[in-house]
Amino acid sequence: MQNKLSGVVRFTQQAISDLDRRRRVRCRDAMILREHFYGSLYAAHSPLPDQDACQG
């Protein structure tokens, strides 16, 4: 049980560090990633909040 729990903790810490890294990705790169994940058509027509952040 202890071993399984430490694996979950390690996985959670890795996920948090990945999120933190992603947050630092430049805006343009974030848009490219979003297009890659959702398809360019979806990305072009989805008014997501981070799109506004890219204007400045």
C-alpha positions as CSV (number, residue, x, y, z in Angstrom):
1,M,0.0,0.0,0.0
2,Q,2.8,2.4,0.9
3,N,4.5,1.7,-2.4
4,K,1.3,2.4,-4.4
5,L,0.7,5.7,-2.5
6,S,4.3,6.9,-3.2
7,G,3.7,6.2,-6.9
8,V,0.5,8.3,-6.8
9,V,2.4,11.1,-5.1
10,R,5.2,11.0,-7.6
11,F,2.7,11.0,-10.5
12,T,0.8,14.0,-9.0
13,Q,4.0,16.0,-8.5
14,Q,5.0,15.2,-12.1
15,A,1.7,16.4,-13.4
16,I,1.9,19.6,-11.4
17,S,5.4,20.3,-12.7
18,D,4.2,19.7,-16.3
19,L,1.3,22.1,-15.8
20,D,3.7,24.7,-14.3
21,R,6.1,24.3,-17.3
22,R,3.2,24.6,-19.7
23,R,2.0,27.8,-18.0
24,R,5.4,29.3,-18.9
25,V,5.1,28.4,-22.6
26,R,5.0,31.5,-24.8
27,C,1.6,32.4,-26.0
28,R,2.3,31.7,-29.6
29,D,3.5,28.2,-28.7
30,A,0.4,27.7,-26.6
31,M,-1.8,28.4,-29.6
32,I,0.2,26.0,-31.8
33,L,-0.2,23.3,-29.1
34,R,-3.9,24.0,-28.9
35,E,-4.2,23.7,-32.7
36,H,-2.3,20.4,-32.6
37,F,-4.5,19.0,-29.9
38,Y,-7.9,20.2,-31.0
39,G,-7.4,20.6,-34.7
40,S,-6.9,23.9,-36.5
41,L,-10.5,24.4,-37.4
42,Y,-11.6,24.1,-33.7
43,A,-8.7,26.3,-32.5
44,A,-9.5,29.0,-35.1
45,H,-13.2,29.2,-34.0
46,S,-13.0,28.6,-30.2
47,P,-13.0,31.9,-28.2
48,L,-11.0,30.6,-25.3
49,P,-9.8,33.1,-22.7
50,D,-6.1,32.5,-23.5
51,Q,-6.7,33.8,-27.0
52,D,-7.4,37.3,-25.5
53,A,-4.1,37.1,-23.5
54,C,-2.2,36.7,-26.7
55,Q,-3.3,40.0,-28.2
56,G,-1.1,42.0,-25.8
